[in-house]
Each structure stands twice: as C-alpha cells, then as structure tokens.
Amino acid sequence: MTLLLTLLYSVAAFSQSGGDKIIGNYLVEYEGHQSKVKIFKYKDGYRVQNYWMKEPNHPDGTPVRDINNPDKSKRNTLMTEVVFVDKVVYKDGEWTDGQIYDPTSGKSYNVKMKFDDDKTLHLRAGVWGVYPKSIYWKKLQTATPEK
C-alpha cells in the first residue's frame, strides 16, 4: 500500500512540475515595445502579468495606462500591471485553453504556449486558429520580478 501511494504521489508531482516549468520571468518584445512579464500559478492554471516596461511613461511623463481595454473599469490600470494571459492550463506538453490580451488593440485571442528550447517560450495566438501569430518570449534568469 505504501509503495502504491508513493508511486501515485510521484506521478502527480511529476506532472505538476512539468506544468510549473513555465513559471518565471520573461523578456517580451512586441511591436517595438519592450517589457518584462511574470508567469505564475493562478487558480487552476497560469497567468501572465506585466511588471516592467522600457518606456512606462508618455513623453509628457504621465504613466501609460490600459486605455484600449474593453472593460471600462480597467482602463485606468497601469500598463506595468496588466494581465496579458489568463487561464492557461498545462496539457500534453503545452499550455492551452487560455486567452492572450493585446493592449494595443484591446482584443483578446486564443493562445497556446510551448517551449522551443529551455529559454524560448513560443506563443501562438489567433481566433479559432485562423491566421495564428507566433510570438517568442525569452526566459530570464531571475526568480523574482525586478524593477
């Protein structure tokens, strides 16, 4: 009985750790903008939240906010706090079933993520798989968000 319980626990821990590989900080370069995001466990899946931008302010010094968000209550959110990906879950070697938010358009798309190598996270985003777009994020060494 002890052997069976140990085996079951080991299998559960292994499958969980496979999904946790995604946890960490990443450099994102998208449409001429550079930012850093953190990926962490959230509820039953994983979430991606921005925490740093190369240019967090407008030329006049005011902070960049999520003004294109379709949810009017979120339009005052600082861009350094925006959630880009939500509700992805780990299945068969990739993270799927979530949405990626594009703050430049205010639109959300289906997203799948997988590693191309140990440091390159490949995101495929699109609407129902039509004209999917590939985005690549580089995993950073730091374990906690830096400013």
N, C-alpha and C positions, 0 to 999 in steps of 0.2 A: 504494500500500500504506500509506504514512504517513497519507494522508488517511482511509482506511478505519479504521485503528487509532485515529486521533484522534476520529473520529465515534463509534466504539464506546465509547471511554473516556468521551466526553462524555455519551452516553446513560446509561451505568452511573452516572456521578457525579450526573447529574440525578435519576435515580430514587432513588438513595440519599439525596440531600439532601432530597427530598420526605418521606421517612420520618423523617429527622432533625429535621424541624420540631417534632416533639413533645418533643424533649429540652429540659429546663429545669425550673424550679421553679414550683409551683402552690399556691394557697391553696385549702384544702378545708374546706367547712362541711357537716357531716353529722350529723343527729340531735342538734343542739345543741352539737356539739364542733367546735373549730376546730384545724386542723393545717396543716402545710406538707409537701409531698412533692416529691421529685425524680424526674424521669424520665430514664433513661439507657439506653444500649445495653447489652445483656447477652446473651451468646452469640449466637444467631441472631435475636434480636428486641429487645424493650424491656422494661424493668422499672420499677415504681414503688415507691419506698421512702419511708416516713415519716421525717422528720428533725427535726420541731419540733411541739410541742403547746402550746396556750394554757395548758392545765392538765395538766402531765405527772405531777403527784403527786396522791395521795389526800389528803383533809383531814388525815390524821394525818402527812403528809409522806413516806410511802413511795411509791416510783415506781409508776406504772401499768404493769402487765405484761399480756401477751397470754394471759390465764388461760383463755380460751374456745377456744384453738387445739386442734383435734382431734389434732394431733401433740403428745403429752405432752412431748417433748423441747424443744418451742418455747414452752411455757407460761411460762417464766421470761424470755422476751425482752422488753426494754423496748418500750413502745408507740412510742417515738420511733425505733425501729429496724425496725419491722415492714414486711415487703414486702406491699403491697396488691394489686398487679397484676403478673402474671408471664406471660412467653412470648407477648406480643402481637407480631404482625408486621404490616408495612405492605403493604396490598393495595388497589388501586383507590381511593386517596384516604382510606382509613381504616385503623385499627389494629385487628386482629381475631385470632381463634383463641387468645385467652388466657383467663385466669381472674382474677376480682377477689375478694379476700378481705374479708369483713365481720367484723372482730374483735369486734363486739358480739354476734354470734351464733355465730362460729366456722365459718361456712359459706362456701363459695366458689361463684361463679356465672360463667357465660359472660359475656364482656364484649366490646363493640365501642366504639371511641372515634373521634371525628372532631371537627374544629374547626367551630364555628358561625360564629366570626369569629376574627381574629388572636389574641385574648386569652381566648376561651372554649372550653374543651375539653368536649365533650359525651360522657358515658359512658352506654351503655345496657347494663344488666346484667339477667340473668334465667336461668332454667333452660329450655334449649331454646326460647327465645323466648317462653315463656309468662309473661304479666304482667311484661313488662320494666319496669325502673325507670330513670328518667333522673336523672343526677347531673351537675352542672356545676361545673367547676373553673376558677378564674381564673389565667391565667399571670402570674407575677411578673416584674419587670424584671431581677432579679439573676441572674447566670450561675452562681453557686456557692451552695451552701446556707449560710444564715446561721443563727445561733443566736438 
